[in-house]
Amino acid sequence: MSGTDQRFVLANERTYLAYVRTALALMAAGGAILQLGDILGGEDSTRLVGAGILVVGILVAVLGYVRWRDNDRRIAEDLPLRTTPIPLMLGIGVVAFGVVVLVLSLV
């Protein structure tokens, strides 16, 4: 790894930490919604939304690690990095849960 530009390694680590922060924020939001009882149109819908957001947070943590590990290996081997659909999936998931929370809050 002596020929590897360390800036790429450090940038990869910063990206992984961003995934971790995002995952923690989602898990905290999901846990908070689960603890707030029936504020979103009933206990069942609140539990479903909270659990869904919590699961997305867990998935982001796992996918972030997998992405970091793949990039780390590819950087060490001087291979091109792969593109990933994770940010798009995360964006769609956050928007979808936001819309669900908004609708259930207004009902």
C-alpha positions in Angstrom: 0.0 0.0 0.0 3.0 2.3 -0.1 2.1 3.5 -3.6 -1.5 4.4 -2.6 -2.3 8.1 -2.3 -3.4 8.5 1.3 -5.8 11.2 0.4 -8.1 8.6 -1.2 -7.9 6.4 1.9 -8.8 9.3 4.2 -11.6 10.5 1.9 -13.0 7.0 1.9 -12.9 7.0 5.7 -14.7 10.4 5.8 -17.4 9.0 3.5 -17.8 6.0 5.7 -18.2 8.2 8.8 -20.9 10.2 7.0 -22.7 6.9 6.4 -22.4 6.1 10.2 -23.7 9.6 11.2 -26.6 9.2 8.8 -27.4 5.7 10.2 -27.2 6.9 13.8 -29.5 9.8 13.0 -32.0 7.5 11.4 -31.9 5.0 14.2 -32.3 7.8 16.8 -35.3 9.2 14.8 -36.9 5.7 14.5 -36.4 5.0 18.2 -37.8 8.4 19.2 -40.9 7.8 17.0 -41.3 4.3 18.6 -41.2 5.9 22.1 -43.8 8.7 21.3 -46.7 6.3 21.3 -49.7 7.0 19.1 -48.9 10.5 17.7 -49.0 9.5 14.1 -52.7 8.5 13.7 -52.5 5.5 16.1 -50.2 3.2 17.8 -49.9 0.7 15.0 -49.0 3.3 12.3 -46.5 5.0 14.7 -44.8 1.7 15.4 -44.7 0.8 11.7 -43.1 4.2 10.8 -40.7 4.1 13.7 -39.6 0.6 13.0 -39.2 1.3 9.3 -37.0 4.3 9.9 -35.0 2.2 12.4 -34.5 -0.6 9.9 -33.4 1.9 7.2 -30.8 3.2 9.7 -29.5 -0.3 10.3 -29.3 -0.9 6.5 -27.4 2.3 6.0 -24.9 1.3 8.6 -24.4 -2.1 7.0 -24.3 -0.8 3.4 -21.9 2.0 4.4 -19.5 -0.6 5.9 -19.7 -2.8 2.8 -19.1 0.3 0.6 -16.1 1.4 2.6 -14.6 -2.1 2.6 -15.0 -2.4 -1.2 -13.5 1.0 -1.8 -10.6 0.4 0.6 -9.7 -2.8 -1.2 -10.0 -1.2 -4.7 -7.9 1.8 -3.6 -5.2 -0.5 -2.3 -5.2 -2.5 -5.5 -5.3 0.7 -7.6 -8.6 -0.3 -9.3 -11.3 2.2 -10.3 -14.1 2.7 -7.7 -17.5 1.4 -8.4 -20.6 3.6 -8.5 -23.3 2.9 -5.9 -27.0 3.4 -5.8 -27.0 3.7 -2.0 -27.3 7.6 -1.9 -30.3 7.4 -4.3 -31.9 4.6 -2.3 -31.3 6.6 0.9 -32.8 9.8 -0.6 -35.9 7.9 -1.8 -36.3 6.2 1.5 -36.0 9.5 3.5 -38.5 11.2 1.2 -40.9 8.3 1.4 -40.8 8.2 5.2 -41.1 12.0 5.4 -44.2 11.9 3.3 -45.7 9.1 5.4 -44.9 10.9 8.7 -46.4 14.1 7.2 -49.6 12.4 6.1 -50.0 10.5 9.4 -49.4 13.7 11.4 -52.1 15.6 9.5 -54.7 12.8 9.8 
